[in-house]
């Protein structure tokens, strides 16, 4: 599981409260960051000077990404994060393990500890625009442009895909990941392997409503109870479907787990029929 749009929005707002108009004076990469750099997911080893000693003028969340824009024109991009940020006030101890730390001019520090991976990339505006992922982020469910008509248009362009695959198209519907997709499909009573072309009009409409309700609820609750905010606190949104869900709350049937598209899907075989 990684940070999806409710967590991204929560953390970005907390970053705005604590980091705007500050300067990064030092960046420390620990030995744990070596694999991320080798994978090409971070360039902090040779681009860190681009973001030092320049004030942060804007912090923008988009999909599964957070962009810190500096007055000198550089951008620090965090994306596809499976990990934990932590904001530490001056003179307080750092966590025992982290991949990278950013020290600010007031003595405060932000660390990022990766549980799996994340993009941590310094870029110019032009480099951001052509980045394979950061430059192709679609409309998120929290944005006003994410209308029913837009959602139906996306589905109509992806009729041959499974609905789980369609909901994961970050270039068209950004910010949704495996955790919230499980809940969204459960609320809409749709099996994750069903083809988009098999969905009736009422199912498509119900699915849109399920997306909006689930994401809005999670945003209000500060994200998932499985994920941390900038201060190390867990969110308050409790997932309907996950590793700790044993039986369906609607019918009492046993919840099944299946690897679909490389990640675990949880569903009720009675309420979410495949055929």
C-alpha positions in Angstrom: 0.0 0.0 0.0 1.2 3.5 -0.7 0.1 7.1 -0.3 -3.0 7.8 -2.3 -4.9 11.1 -2.9 -6.4 11.4 0.7 -2.9 11.0 2.3 -1.2 13.2 -0.4 -3.7 16.0 0.3 -3.3 15.7 4.1 0.5 15.7 4.0 0.7 18.5 1.4 -1.5 20.7 3.6 0.7 20.0 6.6 3.8 20.8 4.5 2.2 24.2 3.6 1.7 24.9 7.3 5.4 24.2 8.1 7.6 24.6 5.1 6.5 27.5 3.0 9.0 30.3 2.7 11.7 28.1 4.4 15.0 27.2 2.8 16.6 23.7 2.7 20.2 24.1 4.1 21.3 20.5 4.1 20.3 17.2 2.6 21.5 13.9 4.0 21.2 10.7 2.0 21.7 7.6 4.2 22.9 4.2 2.9 19.3 3.1 2.7 18.8 5.5 -0.2 21.3 3.8 -2.4 18.9 1.4 -4.0 16.4 4.2 -4.9 19.2 6.1 -6.6 20.4 3.0 -8.5 16.8 2.3 -9.7 16.7 5.8 -11.2 14.0 7.0 -8.9 16.0 9.7 -7.3 18.7 12.1 -8.5 19.3 13.8 -5.1 22.9 12.5 -5.2 23.8 14.9 -8.0 21.0 17.5 -8.1 20.7 18.3 -4.4 22.5 21.7 -4.8 19.7 22.8 -7.1 17.3 23.1 -4.2 19.6 24.3 -1.4 19.2 27.9 0.0 16.2 28.9 -2.1 12.8 29.5 -0.4 9.9 27.2 -1.0 7.3 29.3 -2.7 4.6 26.8 -3.5 3.5 23.2 -2.5 1.1 21.5 -4.9 -0.5 18.0 -4.6 -1.6 16.2 -7.7 -2.6 12.6 -7.9 0.0 10.5 -6.0 2.5 13.3 -6.2 3.6 16.3 -4.1 5.6 19.2 -5.8 7.7 21.6 -3.8 8.5 24.7 -6.0 11.4 26.9 -5.2 12.0 30.6 -5.9 15.0 29.7 -8.1 12.7 27.7 -10.4 13.7 24.2 -9.3 11.1 21.6 -8.2 11.4 18.8 -5.7 9.0 16.0 -6.8 7.8 13.2 -4.5 5.7 10.6 -6.1 4.3 7.0 -5.9 5.4 7.0 -2.3 5.4 3.8 -0.2 6.8 5.2 2.9 6.6 7.7 5.8 7.3 11.4 6.0 8.1 12.9 9.4 8.3 16.5 10.4 10.8 17.1 13.3 11.1 20.4 15.2 14.4 21.9 16.0 16.6 19.9 18.4 14.3 16.9 18.6 15.7 13.5 17.8 15.6 11.9 14.4 14.0 8.5 13.8 16.4 5.5 14.0 16.0 4.8 10.2 15.3 7.0 7.2 16.4 7.3 3.6 16.7 11.0 3.3 16.5 14.1 5.5 15.9 17.7 4.6 17.2 20.3 7.1 15.6 23.7 7.0 16.9 27.2 8.0 14.9 27.2 11.2 16.5 23.9 12.4 13.5 21.8 11.6 13.9 18.6 9.6 11.7 16.4 7.4 12.7 12.8 6.9 11.4 10.3 4.5 11.6 6.6 5.3 10.7 4.3 2.4 9.0 1.0 3.1 9.4 0.0 -0.6 10.1 2.9 -3.0 9.3 6.4 -4.1 10.3 9.0 -6.7 12.4 11.7 -5.1 13.4 13.9 -8.0 14.8 17.4 -8.5 13.7 18.9 -11.8 13.2 22.1 -13.8 9.7 23.0 -15.0 10.5 21.6 -18.4 11.9 18.4 -17.0 8.7 18.0 -15.0 6.6 18.4 -18.1 8.4 15.6 -19.9 8.8 13.2 -16.9 7.2 9.9 -17.7 5.0 9.9 -14.7 5.0 13.4 -13.1 4.3 14.9 -16.5 1.3 12.8 -17.2 -1.0 13.1 -14.2 -4.7 13.0 -14.9 -7.7 14.5 -13.1 -8.1 13.4 -9.4 -11.5 12.6 -7.8 -11.1 15.6 -5.5 -11.0 18.0 -8.4 -14.0 19.8 -9.8 -13.2 18.6 -13.3 -13.8 15.0 -12.2 -17.4 15.0 -13.2 -19.7 12.1 -14.0 -19.4 12.9 -17.7 -15.6 12.9 -17.5 -15.6 9.6 -15.6 -17.9 8.0 -18.1 -15.7 9.3 -21.0 -12.7 7.6 -19.4 -14.5 4.3 -19.1 -15.7 4.5 -22.7 -12.1 4.8 -23.8 -11.0 1.7 -21.8 -13.8 -0.7 -22.5 -11.5 -3.7 -23.0 -9.7 -3.3 -19.6 -10.8 -4.7 -16.3 -12.4 -2.1 -14.0 -9.5 -2.4 -11.6 -7.1 -1.6 -14.4 -9.2 1.4 -15.5 -9.4 2.9 -12.1 -5.6 2.6 -11.9 -4.9 4.7 -15.0 -2.9 7.6 -13.4 -2.8 9.6 -16.6 -6.6 9.7 -16.7 -7.8 9.2 -13.1 -5.0 10.0 -10.8 -4.6 9.4 -7.1 -6.4 6.1 -6.7 -4.4 3.0 -5.7 -5.1 -0.6 -4.6 -6.3 0.3 -1.1 -9.1 2.7 -2.0 -10.0 0.8 -5.2 -10.8 -2.3 -3.1 -13.3 -0.2 -1.0 -14.7 1.6 -4.0 -15.5 -1.6 -5.9 -17.0 -3.2 -2.7 -19.3 -0.2 -2.2 -20.4 -0.3 -5.8 -20.8 -4.2 -5.7 -18.5 -4.7 -8.7 -15.9 -7.5 -9.0 -12.4 -6.1 -9.7 -11.9 -8.4 -12.7 -15.0 -7.5 -14.6 -14.5 -5.8 -17.9 -15.5 -2.2 -18.3 -17.5 -3.2 -21.4 -19.7 -5.5 -19.1 -20.8 -2.7 -16.8 -24.3 -1.4 -17.2 -25.1 2.3 -17.1 -26.4 2.1 -13.6 -23.3 0.3 -12.4 -21.1 3.0 -14.0 -23.1 5.7 -12.2 -23.0 3.9 -8.9 -19.2 3.4 -9.3 -18.7 7.2 -9.8 -20.8 7.8 -6.6 -18.7 5.3 -4.8 -15.5 7.0 -5.8 -16.6 10.4 -4.7 -18.1 9.2 -1.3 -15.1 7.0 -0.5 -12.4 9.6 -1.3 -14.3 12.5 0.3 -14.7 10.4 3.5 -11.0 9.5 3.5 -10.0 13.1 3.0 -12.1 14.3 5.8 -10.6 11.7 8.1 -7.0 12.5 7.2 -6.3 9.4 5.2 -6.1 5.7 5.9 -5.6 4.3 9.3 -2.8 2.3 7.7 -0.8 5.4 6.6 1.0 8.2 8.5 0.7 12.0 8.1 3.6 14.4 8.3 3.6 14.3 12.2 3.7 10.5 12.4 0.0 10.2 13.2 -2.2 7.5 11.5 -5.3 8.6 9.5 -8.8 7.7 10.8 -10.3 6.2 7.7 -10.8 2.5 8.3 -10.7 0.4 5.2 -13.7 -1.7 4.4 -11.7 -4.3 2.5 -8.2 -5.4 3.4 -6.1 -8.0 5.1 -8.0 -7.7 8.3 -11.4 -8.1 6.7 -12.7 -11.6 7.2 -16.4 -11.5 6.3 -18.7 -9.3 4.2 -20.5 -6.6 6.3 -23.5 -6.9 3.9 -24.1 -10.7 3.6 -21.7 -12.3 6.1 -19.9 -14.3 3.4 -16.1 -14.9 3.6 -14.0 -12.3 1.9 -11.7 -13.6 -0.7 -8.2 -12.4 -1.6 -6.8 -12.7 -5.1 -3.7 -11.3 -6.8 -5.0 -9.2 -9.7 -2.7 -7.0 -11.8 0.1 -7.6 -9.4 -1.6 -6.5 -6.1 -4.0 -8.0 -3.6 -7.7 -7.6 -4.3 -10.2 -8.3 -1.6 -13.8 -8.9 -2.6 -17.1 -10.6 -1.6 -17.9 -13.4 -4.1 -21.6 -13.0 -3.3 -22.0 -9.2 -3.4 -19.4 -8.7 -6.1 -20.2 -11.4 -8.6 -17.8 -11.9 -11.5 -20.2 -13.6 -13.9 
